[in-house]
Amino acid sequence: MADPKGFLTHDRELPARRPVDVRIRDWREVYEDFPKPALTKQAARCMDCGIPFCHNGCPLGNLIPEWNDLVYRDDWREAAERLHATNNFPEFTGRLCPAPCEAACVLGINADPVSIKRVEVEIIDRAFAEGWVAPRPPERKTGKRVAVVGSGPAGLAAAQQLTRAGHDVVVFERADRIGGLLRYGIPEFKMEKRHLDRRLAQMEAEGTEFRTGVNVGVDVPAARLREEFDAIVLAGGATAWRDLPVPGRELKGVYQAMEYLPPANRDLAASPISAEGKHVVVIGGGDTGADCVGTAIRQGAASVTQLEIMPRPPADRPGSQPWPTYPMLFKMESAHEELEAGGGARVYAASTTEFLADEHGNVRALRLVDVEGPAAGFRPIPGSEREIPAELVTLAMGFVGPERGPLLTGLASLASRDFFDARGNVARSVSYETAVEGVFAAGDMGRGQSLIVWAIAEGRSAAAAVDEYLSGRTALPVAVPPTARPLV
């Protein structure tokens, strides 16, 4: 145990965010540096519980008490080793994961939980700075070839594990650069892309091959891919977005979030879809909605409003969401802080009923109505109808599953049983194998829209299943079976 009294003598602390009026002028990450003495105190708060529920909260089973103790004892290199023992990309999860581990922290029963994510980030950033993160090429090659379709966190995790096991791995990505939503869905102010690029450089040095601009199923038919590779890992994500079929949806200026964010991330200075000088409305109160809010503010929006059909979440854990489950609480993300500082607002329990056009066919406003909560079926409240200006609207209402494009329909035609499950995701066995022999599915494509930490966990586990399929046995770790259900 790091410090037997640490949780009693030190309060939870996080690094300060850069001032709003400063950070909205650039695209850099919003947090300031965290002094080493402050971080040591945060690591000291870990109680090294007899039953560390943070392990259960984390799908990767991160060895959290171990690396907290090592940080407290100033053994950073060993802390980085323990961090990498369960997680290929802690620099991603430490910045982007909503931290179900912290929700499950035993200290969180009656106090603020340990700042697990911040310790994780500081360990991996120091490891890169000290040169401890080196390529780990395989000692021997198996001669087997594996295709990984999709270069998001699930695909990259599977690819790195399989490459290190000695297989020849090719990652296919239909975009022009590797990274999936890590590259073009996550704004720079949440994770600077240099963190992604340095990890990709490590993977290339280990022997992973990346092919961009290849739309598998179109440029390479599914049957041909199956013939050319000994195994396939489907890791294309759940990219079929949820739409809003109300009058005026076809108007110019109404975009899906994933139509708006990628071009903004490609060209920070001159996106073809810009919020500059416009009244912006973001429909959807989740992380993607917050990404749209922060992006619009940095582009110079005249105003930003975020709408959410659900009622405002409580500030404290409700009795219906007991520890150690992940509670749905009111959050003040950096983008929300910027929104309020600029006079914008988050509007809860409101539903959009119509988009209104100007004389040129562009959206100029939207009509909304207050609604009663989910128990009442989101019933409109009479007399609450109103209009708000909206010259750019982004729909950030989540995703409904994988795209039923040529890749999945082509593979389904080769299947011996149902290729899709009842939810519309790619069906797979407990070994991650689909209805087509030698074809495996990991991440959101198989489990539906979920978290980055689940994507990495599934990528690692699917890699172990593929390695066993190709070699008859495997030494790769299994993070989580596909039948497990997340706490969030």
C-alpha positions in Angstrom: 0.0 0.0 0.0 1.4 3.4 -1.1 0.5 5.4 2.0 -1.8 3.9 4.7 -3.2 7.3 5.5 -3.1 8.8 2.0 -6.9 8.6 1.4 -7.4 10.4 4.8 -4.8 13.2 4.4 -5.1 14.1 0.6 -8.2 15.3 -1.3 -8.9 14.3 -4.9 -7.2 16.7 -7.2 -7.0 17.1 -11.0 -4.9 19.4 -13.2 -6.4 22.8 -13.9 -7.9 23.5 -17.3 -6.3 26.4 -19.2 -8.4 29.6 -19.0 -11.4 29.4 -21.3 -10.6 32.6 -23.2 -7.1 31.2 -23.9 -7.9 27.6 -24.9 -10.7 28.4 -27.3 -8.2 30.3 -29.5 -6.3 27.1 -30.3 -6.9 23.3 -30.7 -4.4 22.1 -28.0 -5.5 19.9 -25.1 -7.3 21.8 -22.5 -5.4 20.7 -19.4 -2.3 22.3 -17.9 0.7 20.3 -16.6 0.2 18.4 -13.3 3.1 18.8 -10.9 4.8 15.6 -9.9 4.3 16.1 -6.1 0.6 16.6 -6.7 0.4 13.4 -8.7 2.3 11.4 -6.0 -0.3 12.5 -3.5 -3.1 11.3 -5.8 -1.4 7.9 -6.2 -1.1 7.8 -2.4 -4.9 8.0 -2.0 -5.2 4.4 -3.4 -6.1 2.1 -0.6 -4.8 -1.1 -2.2 -8.1 -2.7 -1.3 -8.3 -6.4 -0.5 -10.9 -6.7 -3.3 -10.0 -3.9 -5.8 -13.4 -3.2 -7.5 -11.6 -0.8 -9.9 -10.5 -4.1 -11.6 -14.1 -5.0 -12.1 -15.0 -1.5 -13.3 -12.3 -1.6 -15.9 -13.0 -4.0 -18.9 -9.2 -4.3 -19.4 -8.6 -5.3 -15.8 -6.0 -2.7 -15.4 -3.6 -3.3 -12.4 -4.5 0.0 -10.8 -3.4 -0.5 -7.2 -0.1 -1.8 -8.5 0.8 1.1 -10.6 -0.5 3.6 -8.1 1.9 2.1 -5.5 4.8 2.2 -8.0 4.2 5.9 -8.8 4.1 6.7 -5.1 7.5 4.9 -4.7 8.9 6.8 -7.8 9.4 3.6 -9.8 7.9 5.1 -13.0 9.4 2.6 -15.4 7.9 -0.4 -13.7 4.6 1.5 -13.4 4.7 1.8 -17.2 5.4 -1.9 -17.5 2.4 -2.8 -15.3 0.2 -0.3 -17.3 1.1 -1.9 -20.6 0.5 -5.4 -19.2 -3.2 -4.9 -19.7 -3.6 -1.9 -22.0 -2.0 -1.4 -25.4 -2.9 2.3 -25.5 -3.1 3.9 -22.0 -2.5 7.4 -23.6 -5.9 7.0 -25.4 -7.9 5.7 -22.5 -6.3 8.1 -20.0 -7.6 11.0 -22.1 -10.9 9.6 -23.5 -12.3 6.9 -21.3 -15.2 8.1 -18.9 -13.4 6.0 -16.2 -15.8 3.3 -15.0 -12.8 2.3 -12.8 -13.2 5.5 -10.8 -16.9 4.9 -10.4 -16.1 1.4 -9.0 -13.3 2.7 -6.6 -14.0 1.6 -3.1 -13.0 5.0 -1.8 -15.8 6.4 -3.8 -18.4 4.8 -1.6 -18.3 7.7 0.8 -15.6 10.0 -0.6 -14.1 11.2 -3.9 -12.5 8.3 -5.8 -8.9 8.1 -6.7 -7.8 10.1 -9.7 -7.0 7.0 -11.7 -7.2 8.4 -15.2 -4.8 11.2 -14.3 -2.2 8.8 -12.9 -2.5 6.7 -16.0 -1.9 9.6 -18.3 1.1 10.8 -16.4 2.7 7.3 -16.4 2.4 6.8 -20.1 3.4 10.3 -21.1 6.5 10.0 -18.9 7.3 6.6 -20.4 7.3 8.1 -23.9 9.3 11.1 -22.8 12.0 8.8 -21.3 12.1 6.5 -24.3 10.8 3.5 -22.5 8.1 2.8 -25.1 10.1 0.8 -27.7 8.9 -1.5 -30.5 8.5 -5.1 -29.6 8.8 -7.1 -32.8 8.1 -10.8 -32.6 10.9 -13.3 -32.0 9.6 -15.6 -34.6 7.1 -15.5 -37.5 4.3 -17.9 -38.0 3.8 -17.4 -41.8 0.1 -16.7 -41.2 -1.6 -13.6 -42.6 -4.3 -11.7 -40.8 -6.5 -8.8 -42.2 -7.8 -6.3 -39.7 -10.6 -4.2 -41.2 -10.8 -0.9 -39.3 -8.2 1.1 -37.6 -10.0 2.4 -34.5 -9.0 1.3 -31.0 -10.3 -2.3 -31.4 -8.6 -2.8 -34.7 -5.3 -1.3 -33.5 -5.3 -3.4 -30.3 -6.0 -6.6 -32.2 -3.4 -5.7 -34.8 -0.6 -5.0 -32.3 -1.3 -8.2 -30.3 -1.4 -10.4 -33.4 1.8 -8.8 -34.8 3.6 -9.4 -31.6 2.4 -13.1 -31.7 4.3 -13.4 -35.0 1.6 -13.1 -37.6 1.8 -10.9 -40.7 -1.0 -8.3 -40.1 -2.4 -5.9 -42.5 -4.8 -3.1 -41.3 -7.2 -1.8 -43.8 -8.7 1.7 -43.4 -11.1 3.4 -45.8 -10.1 6.9 -44.7 -6.9 8.6 -45.9 -5.1 8.1 -42.6 -5.0 5.5 -39.8 -6.9 5.9 -36.6 -10.7 5.7 -37.2 -12.6 7.9 -34.8 -9.4 8.4 -32.8 -8.2 10.4 -35.8 -11.2 12.1 -37.3 -13.9 11.8 -34.7 -12.1 13.0 -31.5 -11.2 16.7 -31.6 -7.6 17.8 -31.1 -8.5 19.6 -27.8 -9.5 16.2 -26.3 -6.5 14.2 -27.6 -3.7 15.7 -29.8 -3.0 13.5 -32.7 0.7 13.3 -31.9 -0.3 10.7 -29.3 -1.8 8.6 -32.0 1.0 9.1 -34.4 3.8 8.0 -32.0 1.9 4.8 -31.2 1.4 4.1 -34.9 5.1 4.5 -35.4 5.8 1.9 -32.8 3.3 -0.5 -34.5 4.9 0.0 -37.9 8.4 -0.7 -36.4 7.0 -3.9 -35.0 5.9 -5.0 -38.4 2.2 -4.1 -38.7 1.3 -3.0 -42.2 -1.2 -0.2 -42.8 -3.2 0.3 -46.0 -5.3 3.5 -46.2 -7.9 4.5 -48.7 -9.1 0.9 -49.1 -12.9 0.4 -48.7 -13.0 -3.3 -48.0 -16.1 -4.9 -49.6 -15.9 -2.4 -52.5 -12.2 -2.1 -53.5 -11.5 -5.6 -52.2 -14.5 -8.0 -52.2 -15.2 -9.9 -49.0 -14.7 -13.3 -50.7 -11.4 -12.3 -52.1 -10.2 -11.0 -48.7 -11.2 -14.3 -47.1 -9.2 -16.2 -49.8 -6.0 -14.1 -49.4 -5.8 -14.1 -45.6 -5.8 -16.9 -43.1 -8.0 -14.9 -40.7 -10.0 -11.7 -40.7 -10.8 -9.4 -37.8 -13.8 -7.1 -38.3 -13.3 -3.9 -36.3 -15.1 -1.3 -38.3 -17.2 0.0 -35.5 -20.8 0.9 -35.2 -20.9 3.8 -37.7 -24.6 3.7 -38.7 -25.8 6.9 -37.1 -29.2 7.6 -35.5 -31.1 10.1 -37.6 -33.9 12.6 -36.7 -36.8 12.2 -39.2 -38.7 15.4 -38.6 -39.9 18.0 -41.2 -37.0 20.0 -42.6 -34.3 17.4 -42.0 -33.2 17.7 -45.7 -32.4 21.4 -45.3 -28.8 22.6 -46.0 -27.0 23.2 -42.8 -28.3 20.1 -40.9 -25.5 17.5 -40.6 -24.8 14.4 -38.7 -22.0 14.8 -36.1 -19.8 12.5 -38.1 -20.3 14.6 -41.2 -19.3 17.7 -39.2 -16.4 16.5 -37.0 -14.1 14.7 -39.5 -13.5 17.6 -41.9 -13.0 19.9 -38.9 -10.3 17.5 -37.6 -8.7 17.1 -41.0 -8.3 20.9 -41.4 -8.4 22.8 -38.1 -8.0 26.1 -39.9 -10.4 25.8 -42.8 -13.1 23.1 -42.5 -15.6 23.1 -45.4 -18.4 23.0 -42.8 -17.7 25.9 -40.5 -19.7 27.4 -37.6 -18.0 30.8 -37.9 -20.5 33.5 -37.3 -23.5 31.1 -37.1 -26.1 30.2 -34.5 -25.3 26.5 -33.8 -27.5 23.9 -32.3 -26.1 20.5 -31.2 -28.8 17.9 -30.7 -27.5 15.2 -28.3 -26.1 15.6 -24.9 -23.4 12.9 -24.9 -19.6 13.0 -25.5 -20.1 13.4 -29.3 -22.4 16.4 -28.7 -19.7 17.9 -26.4 -17.2 17.4 -29.2 -19.4 19.3 -31.6 -19.9 22.1 -29.0 -16.1 22.6 -28.4 -15.4 22.5 -32.2 -18.1 25.1 -33.0 -16.8 27.4 -30.3 -13.3 27.2 -31.7 -14.6 27.9 -35.2 -16.1 31.1 -34.0 -19.8 30.4 -33.7 -22.1 33.3 -32.9 -23.9 31.2 -30.4 -24.1 27.5 -29.4 -27.1 25.6 -27.8 -27.0 22.0 -26.9 -30.3 20.0 -26.7 -30.9 16.8 -24.8 -34.2 14.9 -24.8 -33.5 13.3 -21.4 -34.0 15.3 -18.2 -30.9 16.8 -16.5 -29.0 14.1 -14.6 -28.5 14.4 -10.9 -25.3 15.8 -9.4 -24.9 12.9 -7.0 -25.2 9.1 -7.4 -28.9 8.1 -7.2 -30.1 5.1 -5.2 -31.1 3.4 -8.4 -27.4 3.4 -9.6 -25.6 2.0 -6.6 -21.8 1.6 -6.2 -19.9 0.1 -8.1 -22.0 0.6 -11.2 -21.3 3.6 -13.4 -23.8 6.4 -12.5 -25.3 8.8 -15.0 -24.5 12.1 -13.4 -24.4 15.7 -14.5 -21.0 16.5 -15.9 -19.2 19.8 -16.7 -16.8 18.8 -19.5 -14.4 21.4 -20.9 -16.7 22.1 -23.8 -19.6 22.8 -21.5 -17.5 25.2 -19.5 -16.7 27.0 -22.7 -20.4 26.9 -23.7 -21.5 28.6 -20.5 -18.6 31.1 -20.6 -19.8 32.2 -24.0 -23.4 32.6 -23.0 -24.6 29.4 -24.5 -26.9 26.8 -22.8 -27.6 23.2 -22.3 -31.3 22.6 -22.6 -32.7 19.4 -21.2 -36.0 17.5 -21.6 -36.5 19.1 -25.1 -37.4 17.5 -28.4 -37.0 19.0 -31.9 -40.1 18.9 -33.9 -39.2 20.7 -37.1 -36.3 22.5 -38.9 -37.3 25.8 -40.5 -35.9 27.1 -43.8 -34.9 30.5 -45.1 -35.6 31.6 -48.7 -32.5 29.8 -50.0 -33.3 26.4 -48.5 -30.9 26.7 -45.6 -31.9 26.0 -42.0 -32.6 29.2 -40.1 -34.3 27.9 -36.9 -35.7 24.9 -35.3 -38.9 24.4 -33.4 -38.8 22.5 -30.2 -41.0 21.5 -27.3 -40.4 20.5 -23.7 -41.2 16.9 -22.9 -41.9 14.8 -19.9 -39.2 12.2 -19.1 -38.8 8.7 -20.4 -41.3 7.2 -18.0 -44.0 9.3 -19.7 -42.8 8.4 -23.2 -41.3 11.8 -23.8 -44.8 13.3 -24.1 -44.8 16.9 -25.3 -45.8 19.5 -22.7 -48.6 21.7 -24.2 -47.7 25.4 -24.4 -44.0 24.9 -24.4 -43.4 25.1 -28.1 -40.9 27.7 -29.3 -38.3 28.5 -31.9 -34.6 29.1 -31.5 -32.2 30.3 -34.2 -30.2 27.6 -35.9 -28.0 28.2 -39.0 -25.9 25.1 -38.4 -27.3 21.9 -36.7 -25.4 18.8 -35.8 -27.1 15.5 -34.9 -25.1 13.8 -32.2 -27.7 11.2 -31.0 -25.5 8.1 -31.1 -25.2 5.1 -33.4 -27.5 2.1 -34.1 -24.9 -0.5 -35.2 -22.5 -1.4 -38.0 -23.1 -0.3 -41.6 -24.8 -3.0 -43.7 -22.4 -2.2 -46.6 -20.8 -4.6 -49.2 -18.3 -6.0 -46.7 -20.9 -7.3 -44.2 -23.5 -8.3 -46.8 -20.7 -10.1 -48.7 -19.6 -12.0 -45.7 -23.2 -12.7 -44.7 -23.6 -14.5 -48.1 -20.8 -16.8 -47.1 -22.2 -17.5 -43.6 -23.4 -20.9 -42.4 -25.9 -19.3 -40.0 -27.3 -15.9 -39.1 -24.5 -13.4 -39.6 -26.3 -10.6 -37.5 -27.7 -10.8 -34.0 -31.1 -9.6 -32.8 -29.7 -6.1 -32.2 -28.3 -5.8 -35.8 -24.6 -6.2 -34.8 -22.3 -8.9 -36.2 -23.0 -12.1 -34.3 -20.1 -13.9 -32.8 -19.4 -16.9 -30.6 -17.6 -16.9 -27.2 -14.4 -17.0 -29.2 -15.3 -13.9 -31.2 -15.7 -15.9 -34.4 -18.6 -15.0 -36.7 -20.7 -17.3 -38.8 -18.0 -17.4 -41.4 -15.0 -19.6 -40.4 -11.9 -17.6 -39.8 -13.7 -14.3 -39.6 -13.8 -12.6 -36.1 -15.5 -9.5 -34.9 -14.3 -7.1 -32.1 -15.4 -3.8 -30.7 -18.5 -1.9 -31.6 -19.1 -3.9 -34.7 -19.9 -6.9 -32.5 -21.2 -5.3 -29.3 -22.8 -2.1 -30.5 -21.8 1.5 -29.6 -19.7 1.4 -26.5 -16.5 2.9 -24.9 -12.9 3.0 -26.1 -11.9 0.9 -23.1 -14.3 -1.9 -24.2 -13.0 -1.6 -27.8 -9.4 -2.2 -26.7 -10.4 -5.0 -24.4 -12.3 -6.7 -27.1 -9.5 -6.2 -29.6 -7.0 -7.9 -27.3 -9.4 -10.7 -26.6 -10.3 -11.3 -30.2 -6.5 -11.3 -31.0 -6.1 -14.2 -28.5 -8.9 -16.1 -30.2 -7.4 -15.5 -33.7 -4.0 -16.6 -32.5 -5.5 -19.8 -31.0 -7.4 -20.4 -34.3 -4.2 -20.1 -36.4 -1.7 -21.7 -34.0 -3.7 -24.2 -32.0 -2.9 -22.4 -28.7 -2.1 -18.9 -27.5 -0.2 -17.0 -24.9 -2.0 -13.8 -25.5 -4.2 -12.5 -22.7 -8.0 -12.5 -22.8 -9.4 -9.3 -21.4 -13.1 -10.0 -21.6 -15.5 -12.5 -23.2 -17.9 -11.1 -25.7 -20.9 -12.1 -23.6 -19.9 -9.7 -20.8 -21.9 -6.6 -20.4 -20.4 -3.2 -19.5 -21.3 -1.2 -16.4 -21.8 1.8 -18.7 
